[in-house]
Amino acid sequence: AYQAQRDKWYPETYVDGIGEDAIKYADGPDKGMSATPFKFANGYTMAFDNKRAVGVTLPKDAAETIAHNAKHYHAMPANSTQHSILTFAPAHLVALVARTRAFMGQLGSCPSIPLPDSHNAGDFGTFLVGAPHPQAIKEEQLIHRTDGHLDIDAVRAGAILVVPCKVKGCGIYFGDMHAMQGDAEIAGHTTDVAGTITVQVHVQKGLTIDGPLILPVLEDLPFLAKPLTAKERLAANEVVKRWGMHGIEESMPLSVVGTGADLNKATQNGLERAASLFNVTVPEIKNRATITGAVEIGRAPGVVHITFRVPLLWLEATGLNELVNEQYGDHFA
């Protein structure tokens, strides 16, 4: 939050009423003027059932009732200093029902140069290149990112996330909880909610990675990437015998995150990260992702995760076999 007119970081603001211009500057030459950084072309306010299983978008009068007591309805922590987006009272969509599946939009480690957490990714990070404010960076400095701002809906309860450590102590952080989100977050925003999470943090020594790896829960895996069933393995072994082979390749799923200025660059980044991790070629990773996985969009303009079944020998060589076995071992036929 940088105000160029006054060369000031995080100018004081306050809430005055409701609506998109309700956030105003508290001092300086712009005192009393709108400090709103954006407005909705189309937005909504959502309420949830008691079990938080579904959400329903509300009409204008309900949205405005919520906006007048936004921090309460948003269940913000007592020490939170942010202004709730519910203050805007958007209500373009009414009576639309959405299933809830909460996940963390941000969960990662600190980059090795100062970056806003919102820009700690290869797509939003490019907006800082040559930017007209003190947080501007050069393109070559994007290598310092850790892609903590993923917006990948697979980063939810039960998943295992492996992140790079580029600073002493790693600096694990999380936030940006979403109630639900389809692949790509194509609207540019989704249902930000308050909540609590429980995480276990372990140090994976001897592993060098540039960006995150994900071991999604089984149901989030692409169809082609799921561990082989006993029936499938039996059928495959019949093919092996018929052609005089010595056995099938044993493998397990893994997702490699890639980010970049656009989806093509993000995909290339993910392919190169996977190839580097396992010391193989990009064309081989492309083939494996094509027939035993998928390239899925996390966020437009440029976050993807490339999922494919990885040979167990590769996983053992990188030290990832124990984590993969913990996540999928019960499903290994």
Salt bridges, closest charged atoms under 4 A:
ASP16 OD2 - LYS24 NZ 2.93
ASP21 OD2 - LYS39 NZ 3.17
ASP27 OD1 - ARG6 NH1 3.00
ASP27 OD2 - LYS8 NZ 3.78
GLU64 OE2 - LYS60 NZ 2.43
ASP123 OD1 - ARG299 NH2 2.72
ASP147 OD1 - ARG145 NE 2.99
ASP147 OD2 - ARG273 NH1 2.81
ASP151 OD2 - HIS149 NE2 3.19
ASP151 OD1 - HIS178 ND1 3.86
ASP151 OD2 - ARG299 NH1 2.95
ASP153 OD2 - ARG101 NH2 3.79
ASP176 OD2 - HIS149 NE2 3.49
ASP176 OD1 - HIS178 NE2 2.94
ASP192 OD1 - HIS178 NE2 3.24
ASP210 OD1 - LYS166 NZ 3.03
ASP210 OD2 - ARG273 NH2 3.03
GLU219 OE2 - ARG156 NH2 3.24
ASP220 OD1 - ARG101 NH1 3.17
ASP220 OD2 - ARG156 NE 2.73
GLU249 OE2 - ARG288 NH1 2.91
GLU250 OE1 - ARG233 NH1 2.72
GLU284 OE2 - ARG288 NE 3.05
GLU296 OE1 - HIS305 ND1 3.76
